[in-house]
Amino acid sequence: MSLEQKDLELIEQIIYKNGDDVAVSISRSFERLEERIDAVESRLYSRLSELEDVVEGSRQNISDTLGDIRIEIREISFSNIEKD
């Protein structure tokens, strides 16, 4: 029993339809992957921004502490000079 032309055309349509479905599926997968990458990138930038804020706050605290220490050292120096 051989295949007729209409059978071959039907098989061809099934193959093309499935090929289109696979292409659409792959395309959607890439779109979801791109969305996930964008979300991760956004979270990374947000966390880096938070980290920059923490580092800047720490830097300011250290600077303030050093300023306080300088003032105390000057006060001690002046009080020692006045005693002499």
Protein Blocks (a to p, Z undefined) as FASTA:
>chain_A
ZZdfklmmmmmmmmmmmmmmmmmmmmmmmmmmmmmmmmmmmmmmmmmmmmmmmmmmmmmm
mmmmmmmmmmmmmmmmmmmmmmZZ
